Amino acid sequence: MSRILERVNGPEDLKTLNLTELKKLAAELREIIIETVARNGGHLAPNLGVIELTLALHYVFDSPRDRIVWDVGHQCYAHKLITGRKDRFHTLRQYEGIAGFPKRAESPHDIVETGHSSTSISAGLGLATGIRLQRKEGRVLVVIGDGSMTAGLAFEGLNNAGHLKEDLIVILNDNEMSISPNVGALSSFLSRRMTGRLARRLKKDIEKVMEKLPGGDHFLHMLRKSEGLLKSALTPGMLFEALGFDYVGPVDGHDLEGLIKLFENIREMRGPLLIHVLTKKGKGYLPAETDPETFHGVGPFDPKTGKVFKSPGPPSYTEVFSRTMLRLAELEPRLIAITAAMPTGTGLKAFQQRFPERFFDVGICEQHAVTFAAGLALEGLIPVCAIYSTFLQRAFDQIIHDVALGNLHVIFAIDRGGIVGEDGPTHQGQFDLSYLRLIPNLTIMAPKDENELQHMLYTALSLPGPVAVRYPRGSGLGVPMDSEFFELPLGKAEVLREGSDLLILAVGNMVHPALMAAEELTRKGISATVVNARFVKPLDEELICDLAAQTGKVVTVEENVLPGGFGSAVTECLADRGLKVSLKRIGLPDKFIEHGSPQILRQKYGLTAEKLLQGIYSWLSEHRS
């Protein structure tokens, strides 16, 4: 462990360090974060960009009495290292290790459990109001990135905070805006002078004197207006001032000494305050500075060269989606691609480059993305919204009200369905089948492999109304890819294996493990029919009921929470038809799934071929007895 960090067991230890030691600590933190993420994977560029900001916040303020709220939370690694978790940092994002996002169970310094963007201002305002109502001690500081500030929820929070006038400090971590050195230096100078105690006292004294003079109100109004015009002309603060915030900035987010002085100046200021901090993603590590998009969230890599390790094997489902979209765009000129700030993650980067006029990145605004798609569909276009499962749940109302109610032809390409892994409970795509299945007019498909994915996307082009195609994270199975597309018959399942003792109904990436389990059951003298459901909605009710009646024993398998999921749909179908059969549902339990590798989590929750075999055989044994 590095020499300075050895002396830091909590934020209070930072206050014993001088500026030279703090700068050395910043370099140590960068080294440890790069080394750990290179081994474990994680969010590198965002964390390297906020190290000085993190140190300055903890140096000046008193966490956890002063509540520091990290928007999204993917930039909290330095925060974790200096708040008592340095000895466990090597377990970052590993099963039963420390999480890659703030986690309240880990530390009292992690104030809000978070992993999605743009929630911090609303949560911070609630904290600040709660502190005031209960006459508690402490300030509330919110750190939010410029990307997160694009979402509507952030502006809802800003608007309400400006109205309530609570003591809330919002730090806008801007790592995209370019500002010239001269303007930056002048803005930093103005910010420090305008927030210094002497300047604030002098300003109040002048206001008191002017209020007593004849015509002083008018002159005072002109002075305030002049100050506002000067700040607005030199900085982007006019919008925040209009929302009721005092605006400070922009300031250099890597000037540790300047940040400390600024935070000391504004520590006693009251009311809503916004500090505009300019930082560089990937600061201090050239590969991440050069390519912050790749190193935003990255798998293991060589820290010396920055080369990301790629496992040999079949293409990922995301890559297959990407290639299919290019082919479909050639066939269908009405096809439009939409992403919510994830062109690379969703696989739409190639589409953006090939068809720029048919590609739209709306920012971190999933709700807007869905309603924007509805408008496009109303004009006869076919929009494809490519959004991760966990993020699409943010647009639940828009799917119902703006798309499904009008039966509009919008295609939802839902990446990361099911277990995602190391990012943990905020990112597991465990709820989508449940929250989508209840929506009228919506067709829901899940492919058993990457070849079926391309055919489902092609089928979605011709289906009436809204369509959701849900597929997992990670590599496909390596099956042969058909050169020509074909349409799947609506609501029709596929019998993959015939048997007489048991019916196994599987969906999506659970079909292959179910087939393997059925093969092993044969060795135990049990003959199982295996069906690839393909459609979660509408179900192939005729096939399911016919086969269930023949065997009398049914197992459903899904990588989704059991409440309301595929197994629930089958249960409802059998009950509505009055069929009395023995039924076992296998899927994720009614809980938030922790972080860990997908392999470990599937093993734990019984979703590998081996665990399916054990679970089904045990159930059959109990059924016989």
C-alpha positions as CSV (number, residue, x, y, z in Angstrom):
1,M,0.0,0.0,0.0
2,S,1.3,3.5,-0.8
3,R,2.8,5.5,1.9
4,I,0.3,8.4,2.1
5,L,-2.8,6.2,1.7
6,E,-1.6,4.0,4.6
7,R,-2.2,7.0,6.9
8,V,-5.7,7.6,5.6
9,N,-8.3,5.4,7.3
10,G,-11.1,7.9,7.0
11,P,-11.8,11.4,5.7
12,E,-10.7,13.0,9.0
13,D,-7.2,11.8,8.3
14,L,-7.1,14.0,5.1
15,K,-7.2,17.1,7.3
16,T,-3.8,16.2,8.8
17,L,-2.1,16.3,5.3
18,N,-0.5,19.3,3.7
19,L,-1.1,20.3,0.0
20,T,2.0,18.4,-1.2
21,E,0.9,15.2,0.5
22,L,-2.6,15.6,-0.8
23,K,-1.3,15.9,-4.4
24,K,0.8,12.8,-3.8
25,L,-2.2,11.0,-2.5
26,A,-4.1,11.9,-5.7
27,A,-1.4,10.2,-7.7
28,E,-1.5,7.1,-5.5
29,L,-5.3,6.9,-5.9
30,R,-4.9,7.1,-9.6
31,E,-2.3,4.3,-9.6
32,I,-4.5,2.0,-7.4
33,I,-7.7,2.6,-9.4
34,I,-5.9,1.9,-12.7
35,E,-4.3,-1.2,-11.4
36,T,-7.6,-2.6,-9.9
37,V,-9.8,-1.8,-12.8
38,A,-7.3,-3.3,-15.2
39,R,-7.6,-6.5,-13.3
40,N,-11.4,-6.5,-12.3
41,G,-12.9,-4.3,-15.0
42,G,-15.0,-1.3,-14.0
43,H,-15.6,2.4,-14.6
44,L,-12.1,3.9,-15.2
45,A,-12.4,7.3,-17.0
46,P,-15.1,8.8,-14.7
47,N,-13.2,7.9,-11.6
48,L,-9.8,9.3,-12.8
49,G,-11.6,12.5,-13.6
50,V,-12.9,13.3,-10.1
51,I,-9.9,12.4,-7.8
52,E,-9.0,16.0,-6.9
53,L,-12.6,16.9,-6.6
54,T,-13.2,14.0,-4.2
55,L,-10.2,14.9,-2.1
56,A,-11.2,18.5,-1.9
57,L,-14.8,17.7,-0.8
58,H,-13.6,15.3,1.9
59,Y,-10.9,17.7,3.0
60,V,-13.2,20.7,3.5
61,F,-16.5,19.0,4.5
62,D,-17.2,16.5,7.2
63,S,-18.6,13.2,5.8
64,P,-20.9,11.6,6.8
65,R,-22.3,14.4,8.8
66,D,-22.1,16.4,5.6
67,R,-23.9,14.2,3.1
68,I,-22.1,13.7,-0.2
69,V,-24.4,12.2,-2.9
70,W,-22.8,10.8,-6.1
71,D,-25.1,10.9,-9.1
72,V,-25.0,7.5,-10.8
73,G,-22.2,6.5,-8.4
74,H,-19.8,5.1,-11.0
75,Q,-17.3,7.8,-10.0
76,C,-17.0,6.8,-6.3
77,Y,-13.8,4.7,-6.3
78,A,-11.6,7.4,-4.8
79,H,-14.3,8.1,-2.3
80,K,-14.3,4.4,-1.3
81,L,-10.6,4.3,-1.0
82,I,-10.5,7.2,1.5
83,T,-13.5,6.2,3.5
84,G,-12.2,3.0,5.1
85,R,-12.3,0.5,2.2
86,K,-8.7,0.6,0.9
87,D,-7.9,-2.9,2.3
88,R,-10.9,-4.4,0.4
89,F,-10.5,-2.4,-2.7
90,H,-8.9,-5.3,-4.6
91,T,-12.3,-7.1,-4.3
92,L,-14.0,-4.3,-6.3
93,R,-17.0,-5.6,-8.3
94,Q,-16.2,-9.2,-7.3
95,Y,-18.7,-11.6,-5.8
96,E,-19.0,-10.8,-2.0
97,G,-16.5,-7.9,-2.5
98,I,-17.1,-4.2,-2.5
99,A,-19.6,-2.8,-5.0
100,G,-18.7,-0.6,-7.9
101,F,-21.4,1.8,-6.9
102,P,-22.4,3.5,-3.6
103,K,-23.8,0.9,-1.2
104,R,-25.2,2.0,2.1
105,A,-24.5,-1.4,3.8
106,E,-20.8,-0.9,3.1
107,S,-20.2,2.5,4.7
108,P,-22.0,5.3,6.4
109,H,-20.3,7.6,3.9
110,D,-22.4,6.1,1.1
111,I,-25.5,8.1,1.6
112,V,-27.7,7.0,-1.3
113,E,-27.9,3.6,-3.0
114,T,-27.7,4.5,-6.7
115,G,-26.6,3.3,-10.1
116,H,-28.9,5.2,-12.5
117,S,-28.4,8.8,-13.5
118,S,-30.0,12.1,-12.7
119,T,-31.5,11.1,-9.3
120,S,-29.0,13.0,-7.1
121,I,-30.5,16.4,-7.0
122,S,-34.0,15.2,-6.0
123,A,-32.5,12.9,-3.4
124,G,-30.2,15.6,-2.1
125,L,-33.1,18.1,-1.8
126,G,-35.0,15.5,0.2
127,L,-32.0,15.1,2.5
128,A,-31.6,18.8,2.9
129,T,-35.2,19.3,3.7
130,G,-35.1,16.4,6.2
131,I,-32.1,18.0,7.9
132,R,-33.9,21.3,8.3
133,L,-37.2,19.8,9.5
134,Q,-35.5,17.8,12.1
135,R,-33.0,20.5,13.1
136,K,-30.0,18.2,12.4
137,E,-26.5,19.3,11.6
138,G,-24.8,18.9,8.2
139,R,-24.7,20.1,4.6
140,V,-25.8,18.2,1.5
141,L,-23.5,18.1,-1.5
142,V,-24.5,16.6,-4.8
143,V,-22.0,15.7,-7.5
144,I,-23.6,15.3,-10.9
145,G,-22.1,15.0,-14.4
146,D,-23.0,17.1,-17.4
147,G,-24.4,13.9,-19.1
148,S,-26.7,13.3,-16.2
149,M,-27.8,16.9,-16.3
150,T,-29.5,16.2,-19.6
151,A,-32.2,14.2,-18.0
152,G,-35.6,15.7,-17.1
153,L,-35.4,14.4,-13.6
154,A,-32.3,16.6,-12.9
155,F,-34.2,19.7,-14.0
156,E,-37.2,18.7,-11.9
157,G,-34.9,18.6,-8.9
158,L,-33.2,21.9,-9.8
159,N,-36.6,23.6,-10.3
160,N,-38.0,22.5,-7.0
161,A,-34.7,23.2,-5.1
162,G,-34.7,26.8,-6.5
163,H,-38.3,27.2,-5.2
164,L,-37.7,25.7,-1.8
165,K,-34.5,27.6,-1.2
166,E,-33.0,24.7,0.9
167,D,-29.3,24.6,1.7
168,L,-28.2,22.4,-1.2
169,I,-24.8,22.5,-2.9
170,V,-24.9,21.0,-6.4
171,I,-21.5,20.4,-8.0
172,L,-21.8,20.1,-11.8
173,N,-18.9,17.9,-12.9
174,D,-18.5,19.0,-16.5
175,N,-16.0,16.8,-18.4
176,E,-17.2,17.8,-21.9
177,M,-17.2,21.6,-22.1
178,S,-14.1,23.1,-23.6
179,I,-13.1,26.5,-22.2
180,S,-10.1,28.6,-23.1
181,P,-7.3,29.1,-20.5
182,N,-7.9,32.9,-20.3
183,V,-11.7,32.6,-19.8
184,G,-11.1,29.8,-17.4
185,A,-8.6,31.7,-15.4
186,L,-10.9,34.8,-15.3
187,S,-13.9,32.7,-14.3
188,S,-12.0,31.0,-11.6
189,F,-10.8,34.4,-10.3
190,L,-14.3,35.8,-10.3
191,S,-15.7,32.8,-8.6
192,R,-13.2,32.9,-5.8
193,R,-13.6,36.7,-5.3
194,M,-17.4,36.6,-5.5
195,T,-17.6,33.8,-2.8
196,G,-14.9,35.0,-0.4
197,R,-16.2,36.0,3.1
198,L,-14.9,39.5,2.8
199,A,-16.6,40.0,-0.6
200,R,-19.9,38.6,0.8
201,R,-19.7,40.8,3.8
202,L,-18.9,43.9,1.7
203,K,-21.8,43.1,-0.7
204,K,-24.2,42.9,2.3
205,D,-22.9,46.2,3.7
206,I,-23.3,48.0,0.4
207,E,-26.9,46.6,0.0
208,K,-27.8,47.9,3.5
209,V,-26.5,51.3,2.8
210,M,-28.1,51.6,-0.6
211,E,-31.5,50.6,0.7
212,K,-31.5,53.6,3.0
213,L,-30.5,56.2,0.3
214,P,-33.1,58.0,-1.8
215,G,-33.4,56.1,-5.1
216,G,-31.2,53.4,-3.6
217,D,-33.6,50.6,-4.5
218,H,-33.3,51.4,-8.2
219,F,-29.5,51.7,-8.0
220,L,-29.2,48.5,-6.1
221,H,-31.4,46.7,-8.7
222,M,-29.0,48.0,-11.4
223,L,-25.9,46.8,-9.5
224,R,-27.4,43.3,-9.1
225,K,-28.4,43.2,-12.7
226,S,-24.9,44.3,-13.8
227,E,-23.4,41.5,-11.6
228,G,-25.7,39.0,-13.1
229,L,-25.0,40.2,-16.7
230,L,-21.3,40.0,-16.1
231,K,-21.5,36.4,-14.7
232,S,-23.8,35.4,-17.5
233,A,-21.6,36.8,-20.2
234,L,-18.5,35.1,-19.0
235,T,-20.0,31.8,-17.8
236,P,-22.9,29.4,-18.6
237,G,-24.6,30.3,-15.3
238,M,-27.6,32.2,-16.5
239,L,-29.8,29.1,-16.7
240,F,-29.0,28.0,-13.1
241,E,-29.5,31.6,-11.8
242,A,-32.9,31.6,-13.5
243,L,-33.8,28.4,-11.6
244,G,-33.0,30.1,-8.3
245,F,-29.4,28.9,-7.7
246,D,-26.4,31.0,-7.0
247,Y,-23.9,30.0,-9.7
248,V,-20.1,29.7,-9.2
249,G,-17.7,28.8,-12.0
250,P,-16.5,27.4,-14.2
251,V,-13.5,26.3,-12.1
252,D,-10.6,23.9,-12.7
253,G,-11.6,20.5,-11.3
254,H,-8.0,19.3,-11.1
255,D,-6.6,22.4,-9.2
256,L,-6.6,20.8,-5.8
257,E,-5.6,24.0,-4.0
258,G,-8.1,26.1,-5.8
259,L,-10.9,23.6,-5.1
260,I,-10.1,23.6,-1.4
261,K,-10.1,27.4,-1.2
262,L,-13.4,27.5,-3.1
263,F,-15.1,25.0,-0.9
264,E,-13.9,26.7,2.2
265,N,-15.4,30.0,0.8
266,I,-18.8,28.5,0.0
267,R,-19.0,26.3,3.1
268,E,-21.1,28.8,5.0
269,M,-23.2,30.0,2.1
270,R,-26.9,29.2,2.4
271,G,-29.6,28.4,-0.1
272,P,-29.2,26.5,-3.3
273,L,-25.8,26.9,-4.8
274,L,-24.3,25.4,-8.0
275,I,-20.6,25.0,-8.5
276,H,-19.5,24.4,-12.1
277,V,-16.3,22.3,-12.2
278,L,-14.4,21.4,-15.3
279,T,-12.7,18.0,-15.3
280,K,-11.1,15.7,-17.8
281,K,-12.4,12.1,-18.1
282,G,-9.5,9.6,-17.7
283,K,-7.2,12.3,-16.2
284,G,-3.7,11.0,-15.6
285,Y,-3.9,7.9,-17.8
286,L,-3.3,8.6,-21.5
287,P,-5.3,5.7,-23.0
288,A,-8.4,6.8,-21.0
289,E,-7.8,10.5,-21.8
290,T,-7.5,9.7,-25.5
291,D,-10.5,7.3,-25.6
292,P,-12.8,8.1,-22.6
293,E,-15.7,6.3,-24.2
294,T,-14.0,2.9,-24.3
295,F,-12.6,3.4,-20.8
296,H,-15.9,4.7,-19.3
297,G,-16.9,1.2,-18.4
298,V,-14.2,-1.3,-19.4
299,G,-13.3,-5.0,-18.9
300,P,-9.9,-6.1,-17.9
301,F,-7.0,-4.5,-19.8
302,D,-3.2,-4.2,-19.9
303,P,-2.4,-1.2,-17.8
304,K,0.9,-0.6,-19.5
305,T,-0.5,-0.4,-23.0
306,G,-4.2,0.2,-22.4
307,K,-5.1,-2.7,-24.7
308,V,-8.4,-4.2,-23.7
309,F,-8.5,-8.0,-23.4
310,K,-11.1,-9.6,-25.7
311,S,-12.1,-13.2,-25.1
312,P,-12.0,-15.3,-28.2
313,G,-15.3,-16.8,-29.2
314,P,-18.6,-16.1,-30.8
315,P,-19.9,-12.5,-31.3
316,S,-21.9,-11.0,-28.5
317,Y,-25.7,-10.5,-28.8
318,T,-25.0,-6.8,-29.0
319,E,-22.7,-7.3,-32.0
320,V,-25.3,-9.4,-33.7
321,F,-27.9,-6.7,-33.1
322,S,-25.5,-4.1,-34.5
323,R,-24.9,-6.1,-37.8
324,T,-28.6,-7.0,-38.1
325,M,-29.6,-3.3,-37.8
326,L,-27.3,-2.4,-40.7
327,R,-28.8,-5.1,-42.9
328,L,-32.4,-4.2,-41.9
329,A,-31.7,-0.5,-42.7
330,E,-30.7,-1.5,-46.2
331,L,-34.0,-3.4,-46.6
332,E,-36.3,-0.9,-44.9
333,P,-35.7,2.8,-45.5
334,R,-38.2,3.8,-42.8
335,L,-36.0,2.2,-40.1
336,I,-34.7,4.7,-37.5
337,A,-32.3,4.0,-34.6
338,I,-32.6,5.7,-31.2
339,T,-30.3,5.4,-28.2
340,A,-30.2,7.2,-24.8
341,A,-26.5,8.1,-24.6
342,M,-25.3,4.6,-25.3
343,P,-24.4,4.3,-29.0
344,T,-21.4,2.1,-28.3
345,G,-22.9,0.1,-25.5
346,T,-26.0,-0.8,-27.5
347,G,-24.1,-1.5,-30.7
348,L,-25.5,1.4,-32.7
349,K,-22.2,3.1,-33.3
350,A,-21.8,1.4,-36.8
351,F,-25.4,2.4,-37.6
352,Q,-24.6,6.0,-36.6
353,Q,-21.6,6.1,-39.0
354,R,-23.5,4.4,-41.9
355,F,-26.8,6.2,-41.6
356,P,-26.2,9.4,-39.6
357,E,-29.5,11.0,-40.7
358,R,-31.5,8.0,-39.4
359,F,-29.7,7.8,-36.0
360,F,-30.6,9.8,-32.9
361,D,-28.8,9.9,-29.6
362,V,-31.2,11.7,-27.2
363,G,-28.9,11.8,-24.2
364,I,-29.6,10.2,-20.9
365,C,-33.4,10.6,-21.5
366,E,-35.1,7.2,-21.8
367,Q,-38.5,8.7,-21.2
368,H,-38.0,11.2,-24.0
369,A,-36.5,8.5,-26.3
370,V,-39.7,6.4,-26.1
371,T,-42.1,9.3,-26.6
372,F,-39.9,10.7,-29.4
373,A,-40.1,7.2,-31.0
374,A,-43.9,7.4,-30.7
375,G,-43.9,10.6,-32.7
376,L,-41.8,9.1,-35.4
377,A,-44.1,6.1,-35.6
378,L,-47.1,8.4,-36.0
379,E,-45.4,9.7,-39.1
380,G,-45.1,6.2,-40.6
381,L,-41.4,5.5,-39.7
382,I,-40.2,2.4,-37.8
383,P,-38.1,3.5,-34.8
384,V,-36.0,1.0,-32.9
385,C,-35.2,2.1,-29.3
386,A,-32.1,0.3,-28.2
387,I,-32.0,0.6,-24.4
388,Y,-30.6,-1.6,-21.7
389,S,-33.3,-3.5,-19.7
390,T,-32.5,-1.8,-16.4
391,F,-32.7,1.7,-18.0
392,L,-35.9,1.0,-20.0
393,Q,-37.8,0.5,-16.8
394,R,-37.4,4.3,-16.3
395,A,-39.7,4.8,-19.3
396,F,-42.5,2.5,-18.1
397,D,-45.2,5.1,-18.3
398,Q,-44.1,6.2,-21.7
399,I,-44.3,2.7,-23.1
400,I,-47.8,2.3,-21.8
401,H,-49.2,5.8,-22.4
402,D,-47.4,7.0,-25.5
403,V,-46.7,3.8,-27.4
404,A,-48.9,0.9,-26.4
405,L,-52.1,2.9,-25.9
406,G,-52.0,4.0,-29.5
407,N,-50.7,0.6,-30.7
408,L,-47.8,2.3,-32.4
409,H,-45.1,0.4,-34.3
410,V,-42.1,1.0,-32.1
411,I,-39.5,-1.7,-31.6
412,F,-37.7,-2.0,-28.3
413,A,-34.3,-3.7,-28.6
414,I,-33.7,-4.6,-24.9
415,D,-30.1,-5.4,-24.3
416,R,-28.7,-6.8,-21.0
417,G,-31.9,-8.7,-20.2
418,G,-31.4,-11.0,-17.2
419,I,-28.2,-11.2,-15.1
420,V,-25.7,-8.6,-16.0
421,G,-23.1,-9.3,-13.4
422,E,-20.5,-7.2,-11.7
423,D,-22.4,-3.9,-11.9
424,G,-24.9,-5.3,-9.4
425,P,-28.5,-4.8,-8.4
426,T,-29.0,-1.4,-10.1
427,H,-28.0,-2.9,-13.5
428,Q,-29.4,-6.5,-13.4
429,G,-32.1,-6.8,-16.1
430,Q,-34.2,-9.0,-14.0
431,F,-37.6,-7.3,-14.2
432,D,-38.3,-6.6,-17.9
433,L,-40.5,-9.6,-18.7
434,S,-42.6,-8.8,-15.6
435,Y,-43.1,-5.1,-16.2
436,L,-43.6,-5.5,-20.0
437,R,-45.9,-8.5,-19.9
438,L,-48.8,-6.6,-18.4
439,I,-48.9,-4.0,-21.1
440,P,-51.7,-4.4,-23.7
441,N,-50.8,-4.5,-27.5
442,L,-47.2,-5.3,-26.8
443,T,-45.5,-8.3,-28.4
444,I,-42.5,-9.7,-26.4
445,M,-39.9,-12.0,-27.9
446,A,-36.7,-13.5,-26.5
447,P,-34.2,-15.5,-28.7
448,K,-32.7,-18.8,-27.7
449,D,-29.5,-17.9,-29.6
450,E,-27.9,-15.2,-31.7
451,N,-29.2,-16.6,-35.0
452,E,-32.8,-16.4,-33.7
453,L,-32.1,-12.8,-32.6
454,Q,-31.6,-11.6,-36.1
455,H,-34.8,-13.3,-37.3
456,M,-36.8,-11.8,-34.4
457,L,-35.6,-8.3,-35.3
458,Y,-36.6,-8.9,-38.9
459,T,-40.0,-10.3,-37.7
460,A,-40.5,-7.2,-35.6
461,L,-40.5,-5.0,-38.7
462,S,-43.7,-6.5,-40.0
463,L,-45.6,-7.1,-36.7
464,P,-48.4,-4.7,-35.9
465,G,-48.0,-2.4,-32.9
466,P,-45.2,-2.2,-30.4
467,V,-42.6,-5.1,-30.2
468,A,-40.0,-5.9,-27.6
469,V,-37.0,-8.1,-28.3
470,R,-35.1,-9.0,-25.2
471,Y,-31.6,-10.5,-25.3
472,P,-28.8,-11.1,-22.8
473,R,-25.4,-9.6,-22.2
474,G,-22.4,-11.4,-23.4
475,S,-21.4,-13.8,-26.2
476,G,-23.8,-15.9,-28.2
477,L,-23.6,-19.7,-28.5
478,G,-21.6,-19.8,-31.7
479,V,-24.4,-21.3,-33.7
480,P,-24.4,-20.9,-37.6
481,M,-25.9,-17.7,-38.8
482,D,-28.5,-17.9,-41.6
483,S,-27.6,-15.7,-44.5
484,E,-31.3,-14.9,-45.2
485,F,-33.9,-13.5,-42.8
486,F,-37.2,-15.2,-42.2
487,E,-40.3,-14.2,-40.3
488,L,-41.3,-16.1,-37.2
489,P,-45.1,-16.9,-37.0
490,L,-46.6,-14.6,-34.4
491,G,-47.0,-16.3,-31.0
492,K,-45.8,-19.7,-32.1
493,A,-43.3,-21.7,-29.9
494,E,-40.8,-24.3,-31.1
495,V,-40.6,-27.9,-29.9
496,L,-36.9,-28.7,-29.7
497,R,-37.1,-32.1,-28.1
498,E,-39.9,-34.6,-27.5
499,G,-40.5,-36.6,-24.4
500,S,-43.4,-38.3,-22.5
501,D,-42.7,-37.7,-18.7
502,L,-42.2,-34.0,-18.4
503,L,-42.6,-30.6,-20.3
504,I,-39.9,-28.0,-19.9
505,L,-40.9,-24.6,-21.2
506,A,-37.8,-22.3,-21.5
507,V,-37.4,-18.8,-22.8
508,G,-34.4,-16.8,-24.1
509,N,-30.9,-17.7,-23.0
510,M,-32.4,-20.4,-20.7
511,V,-33.4,-22.6,-23.6
512,H,-29.9,-24.1,-24.2
513,P,-29.3,-25.0,-20.5
514,A,-32.8,-26.5,-20.4
515,L,-31.9,-28.7,-23.4
516,M,-28.7,-29.8,-21.7
517,A,-30.6,-30.6,-18.5
518,A,-33.1,-32.7,-20.5
519,E,-30.3,-34.7,-22.0
520,E,-29.0,-35.6,-18.6
521,L,-32.5,-36.4,-17.3
522,T,-32.6,-39.1,-20.1
523,R,-29.7,-40.8,-18.4
524,K,-31.8,-40.9,-15.2
525,G,-34.7,-42.5,-17.1
526,I,-36.8,-39.4,-17.5
527,S,-38.0,-38.3,-20.9
528,A,-38.6,-34.6,-21.2
529,T,-40.1,-32.4,-24.0
530,V,-38.3,-29.1,-24.3
531,V,-40.0,-26.1,-25.9
532,N,-38.4,-22.8,-26.9
533,A,-41.3,-20.4,-26.1
534,R,-39.9,-17.6,-28.3
535,F,-42.9,-15.4,-27.4
536,V,-43.6,-14.4,-23.9
537,K,-46.6,-12.5,-25.2
538,P,-48.6,-13.8,-26.9
539,L,-48.0,-17.3,-25.6
540,D,-48.5,-20.3,-27.8
541,E,-51.4,-21.4,-25.5
542,E,-52.6,-24.2,-27.7
543,L,-49.2,-25.9,-27.8
544,I,-48.5,-25.4,-24.1
545,C,-51.8,-26.7,-23.0
546,D,-51.8,-29.7,-25.3
547,L,-48.3,-30.8,-24.2
548,A,-49.0,-30.0,-20.5
549,A,-52.1,-32.2,-20.6
550,Q,-50.0,-35.1,-22.1
551,T,-47.3,-35.1,-19.4
552,G,-49.2,-33.6,-16.4
553,K,-45.9,-32.1,-15.2
554,V,-44.6,-28.7,-16.3
555,V,-41.3,-26.8,-15.6
556,T,-40.8,-23.2,-16.7
557,V,-37.3,-21.7,-16.9
558,E,-36.5,-18.0,-17.2
559,E,-33.8,-15.5,-16.3
560,N,-36.2,-13.0,-14.8
561,V,-37.8,-12.6,-11.4
562,L,-40.5,-15.2,-10.8
563,P,-43.2,-12.7,-9.8
564,G,-45.1,-11.7,-12.9
565,G,-42.6,-13.3,-15.4
566,F,-42.8,-16.0,-18.0
567,G,-43.6,-18.7,-15.5
568,S,-46.5,-16.6,-14.1
569,A,-47.8,-16.3,-17.7
570,V,-47.8,-20.0,-18.1
571,T,-49.5,-20.5,-14.7
572,E,-52.2,-18.1,-15.7
573,C,-52.7,-19.8,-19.0
574,L,-53.1,-23.3,-17.5
575,A,-55.4,-22.0,-14.8
576,D,-57.6,-20.2,-17.3
577,R,-57.9,-23.4,-19.3
578,G,-58.8,-25.3,-16.2
579,L,-55.8,-27.7,-16.5
580,K,-54.7,-29.3,-13.3
581,V,-51.0,-30.1,-13.7
582,S,-48.0,-30.1,-11.4
583,L,-46.0,-27.0,-12.1
584,K,-42.5,-25.8,-11.0
585,R,-41.2,-22.3,-11.9
586,I,-37.5,-21.7,-12.1
587,G,-36.1,-18.2,-12.2
588,L,-34.7,-15.4,-10.2
589,P,-36.1,-15.0,-6.6
590,D,-38.1,-12.0,-5.4
591,K,-35.0,-10.0,-4.3
592,F,-32.4,-7.7,-5.8
593,I,-29.6,-9.7,-7.2
594,E,-26.1,-8.8,-5.9
595,H,-23.0,-8.1,-7.9
596,G,-20.7,-10.9,-9.1
597,S,-19.8,-12.7,-12.3
598,P,-22.8,-14.0,-14.3
599,Q,-21.4,-17.5,-14.0
600,I,-21.3,-17.3,-10.2
601,L,-24.8,-15.8,-10.0
602,R,-26.4,-18.3,-12.3
603,Q,-24.8,-21.1,-10.3
604,K,-26.1,-19.6,-7.1
605,Y,-29.7,-19.1,-8.4
606,G,-30.0,-22.4,-10.1
607,L,-29.9,-21.3,-13.7
608,T,-27.0,-23.4,-15.1
609,A,-27.6,-26.7,-16.8
610,E,-26.2,-28.6,-13.8
611,K,-28.4,-26.7,-11.4
612,L,-31.5,-27.1,-13.5
613,L,-30.9,-30.8,-13.6
614,Q,-30.6,-31.0,-9.8
615,G,-33.6,-28.8,-9.3
616,I,-35.9,-30.6,-11.7
617,Y,-34.8,-34.1,-10.6
618,S,-35.3,-33.2,-6.9
619,W,-38.8,-31.8,-7.7
620,L,-39.7,-34.9,-9.6
621,S,-38.5,-37.1,-6.8
622,E,-40.6,-35.2,-4.3
623,H,-43.6,-35.4,-6.7
624,R,-43.3,-39.2,-6.8
625,S,-43.2,-39.5,-3.1
